[in-house]
Amino acid sequence: MVFSIGDADARYQLGVEARRDGLLSAAERAFKSALDVDPDHAGARLALGFKKHKGQWLSDSDWH
């Protein structure tokens, strides 16, 4: 896969593929990398366990 260094969607896709292949650490790194480019990337946030509440992304620890 060829992508631009600033392409959050491509980084997210790498995470999806890594997770599908059982490479969970690599998937997490890819999702976090997508957030480095686009902090509001919904797919990456959801993949990392965040939930959106009243326009804000909350982690599990923030949610409870």
C-alpha distances in whole Angstrom, upper triangle without the diagonal:
4,7,10,12,14,12,14,12,8,10,12,10,9,12,13,11,13,16,16,15,18,17,19,19,16,15,18,17,14,16,18,16,15,19,19,18,20,22,23,20,21,19,18,22,23,20,22,26,27,29,30,34,36,33,32,29,31,30,32,35,35,35,38
4,7,10,12,10,13,12,8,10,13,11,11,14,15,14,16,19,19,19,22,20,21,21,17,17,20,18,15,17,19,16,15,19,19,17,19,22,23,20,22,20,19,23,24,22,24,27,28,30,30,34,36,32,32,29,32,31,33,35,36,36,39
4,6,8,7,9,9,6,8,11,10,10,13,15,14,16,19,19,20,22,20,21,21,17,16,18,16,13,15,16,13,12,16,15,13,15,18,19,17,19,17,17,20,22,20,22,25,25,27,28,31,33,29,29,26,29,28,31,33,33,34,37
4,5,5,9,10,8,9,12,13,12,15,17,17,18,21,22,23,25,22,23,22,18,18,19,17,14,15,16,13,12,15,14,11,13,17,18,16,19,18,17,20,22,21,22,25,25,27,27,31,32,28,28,26,28,28,31,33,33,34,37
4,6,8,11,9,8,12,13,12,15,17,17,18,20,22,22,24,21,21,20,17,17,17,14,12,14,14,10,10,13,11,9,12,15,17,15,19,18,16,19,21,20,21,24,24,26,26,30,31,27,26,24,26,26,29,31,30,32,35
4,6,9,9,9,11,13,13,15,17,18,19,21,23,24,25,22,22,21,18,17,17,15,12,13,13,10,8,11,9,6,9,12,14,13,16,16,15,17,20,19,20,23,22,24,24,27,28,24,23,22,24,24,28,29,28,30,33
4,6,5,6,9,10,11,13,15,16,17,19,20,22,23,21,21,20,17,16,16,15,11,12,13,10,8,10,10,7,9,12,13,11,14,13,12,15,18,17,18,21,21,23,22,26,27,23,23,21,23,24,27,29,28,29,32
4,5,5,6,9,10,11,12,14,15,16,18,20,21,19,18,18,15,13,14,12,9,9,10,8,4,7,8,6,6,9,10,7,10,10,9,12,14,13,14,17,17,19,19,22,23,20,19,17,20,20,23,25,24,25,28
4,5,5,6,9,10,10,12,14,15,16,18,20,18,18,18,16,13,14,14,10,9,12,10,7,10,12,9,9,12,11,8,10,9,9,12,13,13,15,17,17,19,19,22,24,21,20,18,21,21,23,26,26,26,29
4,5,5,6,9,10,11,12,14,15,17,18,17,17,17,14,12,14,13,9,10,12,10,8,11,13,11,11,14,15,11,13,11,11,14,16,14,16,19,20,22,22,26,27,24,23,21,23,23,25,28,28,28,31
4,5,5,6,9,10,11,12,14,15,17,14,14,14,11,9,11,9,5,7,9,7,5,9,10,9,10,13,14,11,13,11,9,12,14,12,13,17,17,20,21,24,26,23,22,19,21,20,23,25,25,26,29
4,5,5,6,9,10,11,12,14,15,14,13,14,11,8,10,10,6,5,9,8,6,9,11,10,10,12,12,9,10,7,6,10,11,9,11,14,15,17,18,22,24,21,20,17,19,18,20,23,23,23,26
4,5,5,6,8,10,10,12,14,13,13,14,12,9,12,12,8,8,12,11,9,12,15,14,14,16,16,12,12,9,9,13,13,11,13,16,17,19,21,24,27,24,23,20,22,21,23,26,26,26,29
4,5,5,6,9,10,11,12,11,11,12,9,7,10,10,6,8,11,10,9,13,14,14,15,17,17,14,15,12,11,14,15,12,14,17,19,21,23,26,29,26,25,22,23,22,24,26,27,27,30
4,5,5,6,8,10,10,9,8,9,7,4,7,7,5,6,9,9,9,12,14,14,15,15,16,13,13,10,8,12,12,9,10,14,15,18,20,24,26,24,23,19,20,19,20,23,24,24,26
4,6,5,6,9,10,10,10,12,10,7,9,11,9,8,12,13,11,14,17,17,16,17,17,14,13,9,9,12,12,8,11,14,16,18,20,24,26,24,23,20,21,19,20,23,24,24,27
4,5,5,6,9,9,10,12,10,8,11,12,10,11,14,14,14,17,19,19,19,20,20,17,17,13,13,16,15,12,14,17,19,22,24,27,30,28,27,24,24,23,24,27,28,28,30
4,5,5,6,5,7,8,6,5,9,10,8,10,13,13,14,16,18,19,19,20,21,18,18,14,13,16,16,12,13,16,19,22,24,28,31,29,27,23,24,22,23,25,27,27,29
4,5,5,5,5,8,8,5,8,11,10,10,13,14,14,17,19,20,20,20,20,17,17,13,12,14,13,10,11,14,17,19,22,25,29,27,25,22,22,20,20,23,24,24,26
4,5,7,9,12,11,9,12,14,13,13,17,18,17,20,22,22,22,23,23,19,18,15,14,17,15,12,14,16,19,21,24,27,31,29,28,24,25,22,23,26,27,27,29
4,6,8,11,10,9,13,14,13,15,18,18,19,21,23,24,24,25,25,22,21,18,17,20,18,15,17,19,22,24,27,31,34,32,31,27,27,25,25,28,30,29,31
4,6,9,9,9,11,13,13,14,17,18,19,21,23,24,25,25,25,22,22,18,17,19,18,14,15,17,20,23,26,29,33,31,30,26,25,23,22,25,27,27,28
4,6,5,6,9,10,11,12,14,15,17,19,20,22,22,23,24,21,21,18,16,18,17,14,14,17,20,23,26,29,32,31,29,25,25,22,22,24,27,27,28
4,5,5,6,9,10,10,12,14,15,17,18,20,21,20,21,19,19,16,13,15,15,11,11,13,17,20,23,26,29,28,25,22,21,18,18,20,23,23,25
4,5,5,6,9,10,11,12,14,16,17,19,20,19,21,19,19,17,14,15,16,12,11,14,17,21,23,27,30,28,25,22,21,18,19,20,23,23,25
4,5,5,6,9,10,10,12,14,15,17,18,19,20,18,19,16,13,15,16,13,12,16,18,22,24,27,30,28,26,22,22,20,21,23,24,25,27
4,5,5,6,9,10,11,13,14,16,16,17,18,15,15,12,10,12,13,9,9,13,15,18,21,24,27,25,23,19,20,17,19,21,22,23,25
4,5,5,6,8,10,11,12,15,15,15,16,14,14,12,9,10,11,8,7,11,13,16,19,22,25,23,21,17,17,14,16,18,19,20,22
4,6,5,6,9,10,10,13,14,14,16,14,16,14,10,12,14,11,10,14,15,19,21,24,27,24,22,18,19,17,18,20,21,22,25
4,5,5,6,9,10,11,12,13,15,12,14,12,9,11,13,10,10,14,15,19,20,24,26,24,22,18,19,18,20,22,22,23,26
4,5,5,6,9,10,10,10,12,9,10,8,5,8,9,7,7,11,12,15,16,20,22,20,18,15,16,14,16,19,19,20,23
4,5,5,6,9,10,9,11,10,12,11,7,8,11,10,8,12,12,15,17,20,22,20,17,14,15,13,16,17,18,19,22
4,5,5,7,9,9,12,11,13,12,9,11,14,12,11,15,15,18,19,23,25,22,19,17,18,17,20,21,21,23,26
4,5,5,6,8,9,7,10,9,7,9,12,11,11,14,14,17,17,21,22,19,18,15,17,17,19,21,21,22,25
4,5,5,4,7,6,9,10,7,8,11,11,10,13,12,14,15,18,20,16,14,12,14,14,17,19,18,19,23
4,6,6,10,10,13,13,10,11,15,15,13,16,15,18,18,21,22,19,17,15,17,16,20,21,20,22,25
4,6,9,9,12,13,11,12,16,16,15,18,17,19,19,22,23,19,18,16,19,19,22,24,23,24,28
4,5,5,9,11,9,10,13,14,14,16,15,16,15,18,19,16,14,13,16,17,20,22,21,22,25
4,6,9,11,9,8,12,13,12,14,12,14,13,16,16,13,11,10,13,14,17,18,17,18,22
4,6,9,8,7,10,12,12,13,11,12,10,13,14,10,9,8,12,13,17,18,17,17,21
4,6,6,6,9,10,11,13,11,12,11,15,16,13,12,10,13,14,17,20,18,19,22
4,6,5,6,8,10,11,9,9,9,12,14,12,11,9,12,13,15,18,17,17,20
4,5,5,6,9,10,10,11,11,15,17,15,14,12,14,14,16,19,19,18,21
4,5,5,6,9,9,11,12,16,18,16,14,11,13,12,15,17,17,17,21
4,5,5,6,5,8,9,12,15,13,11,8,9,9,11,14,14,14,17
4,5,5,5,6,9,12,15,14,12,9,10,10,11,14,14,13,16
4,5,7,10,12,16,19,17,16,12,13,11,12,15,16,16,18
4,6,9,12,15,19,17,15,11,11,8,10,12,13,14,16
4,7,10,13,16,16,13,10,9,6,7,10,11,11,13
4,7,10,13,12,10,6,5,5,7,10,9,9,12
4,6,10,10,8,6,5,7,8,11,10,8,11
4,7,6,5,4,6,9,11,13,11,10,13
4,5,5,6,7,10,12,13,11,9,12
4,6,8,10,13,15,16,13,12,15
4,7,10,13,16,17,14,13,17
4,6,10,13,14,11,11,14
4,7,10,12,9,9,13
4,7,8,5,6,10
4,5,5,6,9
4,5,5,6
4,5,6
4,6
4
